[in-house]
């Protein structure tokens, strides 16, 4: 995958060189760097330098075209990646979650039926919920908001499989939380 992302980065460089006043090249290049960083999280890698590139490229895309919903989504994803890195290292992620949510909100305002932005918002909220649960706070508000965004993604595209698998995962988190509290979770079980 890394080789494919490197080829994508080179192609984006060509796009930026030939059309520097279009946001697409910056946004796609940011996306390629993000997809280099995200898998590193599960391997314990330090993603900060790659995410700094994602943020810089996303800012350039937004400065070039403030109506580029994909650029706002990529900026949100950068902050989700930083938040997940923080959670994995037991560092409080709320600041990065707030940034992510803000950028996903912007992407959704620009394109209400932006499937990825709804899905990505759910990831940010799930990470917030996981942090909350592991630190004695109530994760259910975050988990339930995550469900709302996934259900919206499914309404946009009933064939979007990632949203279904993420929904099952969120319901598992909800059921685990309710089980730990002695709350009936049968309705959540049947919905998942």
C-alpha positions in Angstrom: 0.0 0.0 0.0 2.8 2.4 0.8 4.2 2.1 -2.8 0.7 2.9 -4.2 0.5 6.0 -1.9 3.9 7.2 -3.0 2.8 6.9 -6.7 -0.3 8.8 -5.8 1.7 11.5 -4.1 3.8 11.9 -7.3 0.7 12.1 -9.4 -0.7 14.8 -7.1 2.5 16.7 -7.4 2.0 16.8 -11.1 -1.6 18.0 -10.6 -0.4 20.8 -8.3 2.3 21.8 -10.8 -0.1 22.0 -13.7 -3.1 23.5 -11.8 -1.8 25.2 -8.6 -4.9 27.3 -8.3 -7.2 24.2 -8.0 -7.7 22.6 -4.6 -8.0 19.0 -5.9 -4.3 18.3 -6.1 -3.7 19.4 -2.6 -6.7 17.5 -1.2 -5.8 14.3 -3.0 -2.1 14.6 -1.8 -3.3 15.1 1.7 -5.5 12.0 1.4 -2.5 10.0 0.2 -0.4 11.1 3.2 -3.3 10.3 5.5 -3.5 6.8 4.2 0.2 6.4 4.9 -0.3 7.5 8.5 -3.5 5.7 9.5 -2.2 2.1 9.3 0.9 3.2 11.3 -1.3 3.8 14.3 -1.9 0.1 15.0 1.8 -0.5 14.7 2.7 2.1 17.3 4.2 4.4 14.7 4.5 8.1 15.3 2.2 9.7 12.8 2.7 13.3 13.7 5.1 14.3 10.9 2.8 12.8 8.2 -0.2 14.4 9.8 1.5 17.8 9.8 1.8 17.4 6.0 -1.9 16.4 5.8 -2.9 19.5 7.7 -0.6 21.8 5.6 -2.0 20.4 2.3 -5.6 20.6 3.6 -5.0 24.2 4.6 -3.7 25.0 1.1 -6.7 23.3 -0.5 -9.1 25.3 1.7 -7.2 28.5 1.0 -7.4 27.8 -2.7 -11.1 26.8 -2.6 -13.1 27.4 0.6 -16.0 25.3 -0.9 -13.9 22.1 -1.2 -15.8 19.8 1.2 -13.1 17.1 0.7 -10.4 19.4 2.0 -12.4 20.0 5.2 -13.0 16.2 5.5 -9.2 15.6 5.2 -8.5 18.2 7.8 -11.0 16.5 10.1 -9.3 13.1 9.4 -5.9 14.5 10.3 -7.2 15.5 13.7 -8.9 12.1 14.1 -5.6 10.5 13.4 -3.9 12.6 16.0 -6.7 11.9 18.5 -6.4 8.2 18.0 -2.7 8.4 18.4 -3.3 10.2 21.7 -5.8 7.6 22.9 -3.4 4.8 22.1 -0.7 6.6 24.2 -3.2 7.4 27.0 -3.1 11.2 26.2 -6.4 13.1 26.5 -7.7 13.7 22.9 -10.6 16.1 23.4 -8.9 19.1 21.7 -8.2 17.2 18.5 -11.7 15.6 18.6 -13.2 19.1 18.7 -11.1 20.2 15.8 -12.1 17.1 13.8 -15.8 17.6 14.6 -15.6 21.2 13.5 -14.0 20.3 10.2 -16.5 17.5 9.5 -19.3 19.9 10.3 -17.9 22.2 7.7 -17.7 19.5 5.1 -21.3 18.4 5.8 -22.5 22.0 5.6 -20.9 22.3 2.2 -22.2 18.9 1.1 -25.0 17.5 3.2 -25.0 14.1 1.5 -21.2 13.7 1.8 -21.1 10.1 2.7 -17.4 10.1 3.9 -17.8 13.1 6.1 -20.7 11.4 8.0 -18.7 8.2 8.3 -15.6 10.1 9.4 -17.6 12.1 12.0 -18.7 8.8 13.5 -15.1 7.7 13.9 -14.3 10.9 15.8 -17.2 10.5 18.1 -16.4 6.8 18.6 -12.8 7.7 19.6 -14.2 10.3 22.1 -16.5 7.7 23.5 -13.7 5.1 23.9 -11.6 7.7 25.7 -14.6 8.7 27.9 -15.3 5.1 28.9 -11.7 4.3 29.7 -11.5 7.4 32.0 -14.7 6.9 33.9 -16.9 9.4 32.0 -20.1 8.5 30.2 -19.4 7.4 26.6 -23.0 6.9 25.6 -23.6 10.4 24.3 -20.6 10.1 21.9 -21.5 6.6 20.9 -25.1 7.5 20.2 -24.1 10.5 18.1 -21.8 8.2 16.2 -24.8 6.0 15.4 -26.7 9.0 14.1 -24.0 9.8 11.6 -23.6 6.2 10.5 -27.3 5.9 10.0 -27.2 9.1 7.9 -24.4 7.6 5.8 -26.5 4.5 5.3 -29.5 6.6 4.2 -27.3 8.4 1.7 -26.0 5.1 0.3 -27.7 1.9 1.5 -24.8 -0.1 -0.1 -22.0 1.6 1.9 -20.6 -1.4 3.7 -18.1 0.5 5.8 -21.0 2.2 7.6 -22.7 -1.1 8.4 -19.5 -2.7 9.9 -18.8 0.5 11.8 -22.4 0.5 13.1 -22.0 -3.0 14.4 -18.8 -2.0 16.2 -20.4 1.1 17.8 -23.4 -1.0 19.0 -20.9 -3.5 20.5 -19.4 -0.5 22.4 -22.8 0.6 23.5 -23.8 -2.9 24.7 -20.5 -3.3 26.6 -21.1 0.0 28.3 -24.7 -0.8 29.2 -23.7 -4.3 30.4 -21.0 -2.9 32.6 -23.7 -0.6 34.2 -26.3 -3.3 34.5 -28.5 -1.6 31.9 -30.6 -3.7 29.5 -29.1 -3.6 26.1 -31.5 -6.0 24.3 -32.8 -3.2 22.0 -29.2 -2.3 21.0 -28.5 -6.0 20.4 -31.4 -6.3 18.0 -30.5 -3.1 16.2 -26.9 -4.2 15.6 
